[in-house]
Amino acid sequence: MFKPTRLSAVLFATLLTTLGCHAQSPASPASSPAIAAPVVGKPLSPELARRVEVLLRQKAPLPPGSTIQVGVPTASEVPGFSLISVTFSNEGKSSRPINFLISADGKTLAQFTKFDISADPKNLVSAEGRPARGGPVTAPVLIVGFDDLECPFCARLHESIFPAMINRYGDKVRIVYKDFPLDTIHPWAEHAAVDVNCIGAQSPVGYWNLVDGIHAHASDIGTSDDPKDTQKTLANATVQLDKLTREQGKLQKVDAAKLDACLAKQDTASVDASKAVGVSLGLEEAPTLFINGDKVSGALPVEFIFGIIDDALRAQGLTPPPTYVAPATTASVAGGK
C-alpha cells in the first residue's frame, strides 16, 4: 500500500543525494527534440513534464501503478530556476508535495535544503533565570549544560571541567545548568533537581555549592546511617538531599521557612519544563553541553571541550589562552546515561 509520509522521506533522501544542481545532464540537441522552457504560472509542456516524471521514476522506488503530478512553475529564490511542486499518488492516497527547482532552459532539475542561520546560535538555549557561574551576562561564551545530579558521567564531567574552566577562561565564559534528570534510571535525580532549584531561587552561590557537593558524593546518597545496612533506598536519598540543602541554606543565610516550604512542596514544574526543552533539542542522554549553541555530548576529553570554547572565542575576534594540555593524571570525560 502507498504510504505518503514514508515515500516523501525516501524521495527526499534519495533525490537530495542524486540530483543536486548537476543532477540531470541535458541531452545533446542532435539526439533529442527541443523542449519548451518552463514559464512561471503556466503548466510545463507535456514533453518537459514527461522528462521530469521519467527522471523521478528512475530515482525513486515508486510502487507499481503510482502516478506523478507535476505542478505549475512558480517563482523561486534561486536565480535561473523556478519552483515546481511534485505529488506522488497511489491507490487513492497522495504524498505531501515535494518541491524541486527547474532551470530556465528546462534542462536541469535540482533539489536543495535551505537552512536559516540568521539567528545567533548562542541564543539557541536560554539561560534566563538560571544560577550562573563564571563571567557576566555579557561574557562572550555561554555554556548551557543539561545535567542529571545522579548521573556518574555528569559527575565526572563536572569534576573535570570545574574549576579548570574558570581557571582557564575567567570571566570569558558563563556557565548555567539546566535540569535533565533521567528518572527512569536515576530514582532520586528529580528530587535533587528540585532541591538545588529551591536554594538556587535564593542563592546562586548556594545552588552551585550544592551541585558541587551532590556530584562529589552522589555514590553515597541513599545509603543508610547503619553501617550494617548496605541497601540504598529512595527514602534515604530524599532525606539526605533535603538535609544537605538545608545545611547549605544555613551557610548562605537564606530564608529557612521559604526553603522548607519549597522542599516540602517538591514542585517539579520547572524541572519538567527544562526536560521538555532538552527533548525538543534531541537530547537522549546526560551530560550534554551547548557551547554558544554548539552541542557537545558523548565520550569527549576535556581538551576537546576547551578546543570548542577556543573556537567560539576566535569566532568573535578574541584570542583564546594557549593550547590546553591536560595533566597526565586527568582522565578523559565520558558521556552517557
N, C-alpha and C positions, 0 to 999 in steps of 0.2 A: 504493500500500500504506500502511496505517496505521503511523505512526511515533510511538509514545507519547511519547518524550522531546521531540521537536520540537513535537508537539501541546500538551504541557504548557507549553512555553515560549511558544508562540503565545497560549495561553489566559491565562497569567499576564500577558503584555504587553498583550493586548487588553482583558481584563476589568479589570485594575487601572486602566486609564485610562478605562474606560467605566462601571464600576459605582460604586465609592465608596459612601459612606453614603447618597447621594441617588439611587442608580442606578435603581431601579425605582419609578417613580411609581405609587402604588396606584390601581387603578380605582375609580371612584365606586360607592357601594353601589347606585345606581339602574341602573348599566349591567352589573353582574356579580353572580353569586350569592355568598353568603357562603362563606368558606372556613374550614376548621378550623385553628386556630392550632397551630403546632408544639409538641410536647411532648417534653422530654428523655427519651430511652430508648424512644420509640415511633416507628415509621415515619411519614413525612409522609402526609397524606391523599392519595389519588390525584389530586385536583384541585390541591392545592398542589405536589405533585411534578411534575405536568404543567406548571404555570406556571414552575417552576424550569427544566425541560427546554426549554421553548419559548424562554425568555429566552436561555439559553446557546446554543442553536442560532442565534439571531439574532446573537449577539455573536461567535461563534467559527466560522471556516470549516471545519466538520467534513466529513470525507469522506462521500460517499453511503453509506447503509446502516449508518452508525455508530449506536451505542446509548449512552445515558447512564444511569448507575446512581447514584441519589441515596441516600446513606447515612442511617442513623438519627441524629437530632439528639443532640448531646452538649453538656455544659456548656461555656461559653466564659468568657474573662476579661472580656468586654465586657458591661457591664450592658444588659439588654434584648434581648440576642441569644444564640442558641445556635449551635453549630457543626455544619455538615454537610459530609461528605466526598463529593466527586463523582468518579466514574471514567468515562472515555470508552473505548469498545471498538469495534474494527472488525477483521473478518477473523480473529477469534480472538486478537487482541492487545489489551492494555489499557494505558492510560496510568497514570502514577503518580497516586495520589489527590490531588486538589486541594481545599483547604479553603475554604469560604465561611461567611459569617455570615448567619443568617436571623433577622429580628426576631421578637419575641414575638407580635406580631399577624399574622405571616405575610405582611406587605405589602412588606417590603424585603429584598433580597438584597444583600450587600456583601462586599467583599474588601479586606483591607489587609495591609501588610507590617510586621512587628514587628522592631525592632532593639534590641539590648541596649546601652545607653550607660552602664551602671553602672561599667564599668572606666575608669580614668583613661587617656585616650589617650596621655599622656606615656609610659606603660609599654608602648605598642604594639610598639616595637622596643627590645630590650635593649641596653644599653651596657656590660653587665658584662664585665669582663676586657679592655676596650679602653683604650689610652692616651688620656688626656683632656687637653684644652686649655681654659683659661678657669677657670670657677668650680669650687667643690667639688661633691661628690655631692649636696648639699642645694640647689644652685642652682635657682632657680625655673623656668628654661628649659633643657631638654635638646635639643640639636641632634644628630641622628644622620645623618651623610652617607654615602651609598653612593658610593664613589669608584673611579675607574679611573685609575691613575697614568700611562697612556699617552694618555689622552683629552684632546684640546686644549680641549674645552669645560669639562672638570673643572678643568684648569689655569687657565682664565680665571676660573671662579667662585672657585677657591681664592685667586687673586691679588686678586680684587675684595673678598672678604669678610674676608681677613686682611691686616693687623691691624685693619682698620676695625671689625670686630665686637667685638673685645676692647676697643678704644679707646672704643667707644660704650657697651657694656654692662658692661664689667668682669667682676666675679665673679657677675653675674646670669645668665650663660649658661655652659653646659658643653658642649663640643663633642667628639664622637668620630667617627671614620671607621670604616666597615665596608668590606670588600673586595667590589668588584663588577667585576672585570676582564672586559672584553668580548674574550676571547682569540681569537674568530673573526676579528676585525678589528684587534686590537691584539696582535701576537705576543709582546711582552715584558712585557705588563701583569701577567700572573700571576706571573712571576718577580720582578717588582718588588714585588708584594704580599707574596710570601713573604719577601723580603729585609727590607722595613720591619718585618714582624712579628718577624723574627729579632732585630733590635735592640730592637724595642719590648718584647720579653719581658724585657729587662734595663734599658732606659732609656726612659721615656716622652718625655723631652726629646730623646733621640737619634732616636726614632721621628718626632717632628714636624719636627725639623731635616731629616731625610732626606726626608720627604714634601715639605717646602717646596722642597728642592733639586731633587728629581726633577721636580716640577711646573714649576719655573722653567726647567729645562734639558732638558725632555723632547724638544724638537725636535733636540737634538744627540746624543741617546743612540742608539747603533747605528752611528754614523759611524766610519770608520777613522782611525787616527793619521796615515796617509799622506794629505796634502792632495790628492794626485792621485786618490785613490780616493774618489769621492763616493757610492758604494753603501752603503746601510745594511743591516746584517745582524743576525739574531737572536744569532749568536755574539758579535759585537762588543758588543751590548747587554747580554748576560748578564755578560760580563767587566767592563764598565764599572759595572753596577749593583752587583756584588759588591765592586768596588773602592771605590765611594762608601760602601757600607755599612761596610766595614772601616775606612775613614778616619773615619767618624762614630763608630764603636766606639772608636777610639783617643781621640778627643776626649772621649768620655764615660767613658773608662776602664772599659769593660765587660770581662768575661771573654772574652779573644780566642779561646781554644780552644773555648769553648762556642759563640761566634758563628760560628767557622769550621765547626764541625760542623753547625750549623743551616743555614748557607749551602750546604754540600755535600749535605746530605740533600734539600733542596728539597721538604719535605713540604707538600703542597697541601691537607691535610685541613681545616684551619681556613678556608682561602680558599674551598674548595668549600662548606663549611657556611654561610659568610657569603653566598655567591651563592645558595644554596638559600633562605635567609631572604628575600633580595631578590625572588627569583622568586615565593615564596609571597605576597609583598605586591604582586604585579602589576608589578614593575619590568621594564622592557624597555630602559632607557637609563640612562646616567650623564651628569652627576651628578644625584642625587636626594637631597633633604634631608627629614627628618622633624623638624618643629619642634614639640615637645611633641605628637607624633603627627600633626601636620598635614603632609600630603605636598606637597612643592614640587618641581616639575621643569619643564623646558622653558625657553623664552627669557624670562627674567624679570629686570627691573632690580633692582639691589641695594636700592634704596629700597622695593621691594615686599617683598622678603625681610625687611627690617627692620620693615616695617609688620606682618607676621605675628608677629614676635617681640614688638613692642609690644602687639599684641592678646593674646598669651599672658601677658604681664605684667599687663595690665589684668584679665584673667580671674581673676587671683589677688589682686586688690586692690592691685596695685603700680602706681606711676606711672612710665611709661617716660620716657626722655630726650625733649627737644624734637624735633619732627618733623625727620626726617633730610632734608637737601637734598644731593644728590650734587654734587660738584665738577664744573665744566664739562668737565674732561678725563676724568672717569670714564665708561667705556663701559658699556653695559648688559650684563648677564650673559646669555650664550646657553647654552641647554641642547641636548643632542643626543647622538648616539652617537659 
